[in-house]
């Protein structure tokens, strides 16, 4: 048993100052105001209390530790991929498979279903039912078939969570409804659809938008496009705040329009957690330089940012306090997946992070703080 004090707690219910936290065997046992003169591990520094919040949840992680999700063949591979993101504060994630063949998709579904690592929250299939390729292999893009629908409905029963990004042009509203009814989180992205077409997909059961602004039809005052439909109708909106994918002014506009719905994602690739300067995606070389990952023609191919860095950038771009931005990395993704706030409460797993100012200093996953 360890009691921590000298901290403020921030979770899905808001900020609670000057609290104490008792943890036993990786489980939160008590959350309460600090008692004067109690014996506890003091997390404050220079008279300033630490900020403790749930670990970040990243719903779009294409890779890490030298692996893309499609490269993983064992549960240990997935655990290695996930561990590459701990230093950025991510303690739970959806490994994301970029548009691939039916055989690879089925294999990765089986692999994630067999994985028991608590950091693996399920699976995100980003494609192949898309129309704007971006960095995806254009040869893989195709409409959703009856066989695909059967595979995904079965996967939704076997996985903790299944998120699928698709383009309305490739999937009928009836099939979107069938996916949603099966428990799939349906997201719209990589699409040039009209506002009306995207709105029909949201009405059918889609609830999410994948990396707002990127690889989608833009906002125009006469044709609001997929961006307009997402801001108007999506329950949840993913956003890459790396300073390259989205202009800071667009970050501010999105935050002003839908602050309660934004979900920060890293869109991380295989180089995350490594010093590598290049990797291969679908036979094409991706170069890492200046905080960007790009194809030879300059197309962005995922992002090179940690979640804590995304939080910092979002706070700087919007001028919002860090405590107002942090929930976009731990609470809104949790609400999207579970329908509940992400609370630090007795009985909850102690998968927490500690910050001093805007610096992530430690993680707590098994009863002991580890330097981040």
Buried (B, 14 or more C-beta within 10 A) or exposed (E): EBBBBBBBBBBBEEBBEEBBBBBEEBBBBEBEEBEEEEEBBEBBEEEEBBBBBBBBBBBBBBBBBBBBBBBBEEBEBBBBBBBBBBBBBBBBBBBBBBBBEBEBBBBBBEBBBEBEBBBBBBBBBBBBBBBBBBBBBEEBBBBBEEEBBEBBBBBBEBBBBBBBBBBBBBBBBEBBBBBBEBBBBBBBBBBBBBBEBBBBBBEBBBBBBBBBBBBBBEBEEEEBBBBBBBBBBBBBBBBBBBBBBBEBEBBBBBBEEBBEBBBBBBBBBBBBBBEBEEBEBBEBEBBBEEEBBBBEEEBBBBBBBBBBBBBBBBBBBBEBEBBBBBBBBBBBBBBBBEEEBBBBEEEBBBBBBBBBEBEBBBBBBEEEBEEB
